[in-house]
Amino acid sequence: MDENNILAQFCLLTGLTQEQAQDYSGLLSSARRQVEKQLNPQAETEYVQETLEQLAAAIAWQGYLNLQQGEAPKRISTPDLTVEWQENGSQQAAGQLIASLRQSLADVLETGFAFRLA
């Protein structure tokens, strides 16, 4: 995943400039690593890189909201979808965006569930 693309998506979600968003580089790196850890090692991810980067940015956005505890824009748009929400619904919107992106990436992300055959 390209960190510059994740940064650009994060800026769209937060409304921050790239310069302001640099203060959250640790949060962005952590979100990228979280997504990378969820990847199925056998999955071919070349065709979903943009969506993986959007997921990392959305996870970072949720972390940013936790840090800020304030209001964020009421509408965000990415190439794949648009999310709108009511006042004080920023955390819910971030969660919905993450869930939607994870669902669209279901074929390349591990679910966390393992079945053992005896």
N, C-alpha and C positions, 0 to 999 in steps of 0.2 A: 504494500500500500504506500502511496505517495503522501508524505506528511504535508506537503504544500497543498495538495487537494483536500486533505482533511481540514487543514487550517482555513481554506477558502470556504468550505461547507460550514465550519464552525462560525465563521464571521457572518454568513447568511442567517444562521439560526439565532445568534446572539445580538446581531446588530452592531457588533464591535468592528473597528477597523483592524487591519492585519497587524498594525503596530500595537494596538491595545490588546489584541488576542495573544501576542507573544508572551504576555504576563502569565498566560495559562498553558504554556508549552508542556509543563509536566502533566497537566490534566489530559492534554491531547495525546501525549506519548502513552500514558497509562491506558487510555481508551483504545488506542491502536493495538497495544499488547493484549488487552482483554479480548478484542475481536480475533486477533491472530491465534490466541489460545483456544478459541472455540471452533476454529476451522477443522474440518475433517481432513486428515492427512492424505486421504485418497481422492479428495474432491479436486476437480479442475476449476480453478478460481479466476482464470484469465478473463473470462467473459463477464464477471460480476465485480471487478475491481472497483468501479465507481460506486456501486451499491454498498460494498464493504466499507469504503471510505465514508459514505454517508452514515452508515451505522456507527462507525467510530466517532464521527462528528456529533451525532445525536447523543451518544453516551457521554461525550465530553460536555455537551450542552446541558444534560441532566445534572452532571456534577457541578457545572457553573451555576446553575439555578440553586443547587443546594448551598453553594458558597455565598451567593448573593442574597438569597431569601427575599428577593424583590420582584418587581414586575418586569416582564419581558414583552416583546412585541406580541400582538394578538393573532398574528398570522405568519406562517412560514411556508415557503415554497421551495421545493427541490425539483430537479428534472422529472422525478418519478411521481411525486405526489404533493398535495397541499394540505396543510393542517390548520384549522382555525379553532379558537377556544375562547371561553368567556373569562372575565376578570378572575384573578387568582387561580387560574387553571393551567398555569405554565408547566407545573410538574406533571399534571395529567397529560397534557399535550406531548411532552417529551416522552413519557411512557408509551403513549399511543404510537408515536413515530417509531420508537425503538421496536415495539412489538410488530408493527407493520413491516419494517425493514427486515427483522428477523424472519418473519413469515415468508417474505419474498426470497430469502436466502436459505430456506429450509434444506435445500438439497446440498449445500456446502458447509453448513454449520452442524456441529454435533449437538445432540439434544441434552446430553448430560445423563441420559438414562442408559443403563447397560443391562442386558439380559444374559444370564448365565445358563447355559444348557448343561444339565447333569448327565 
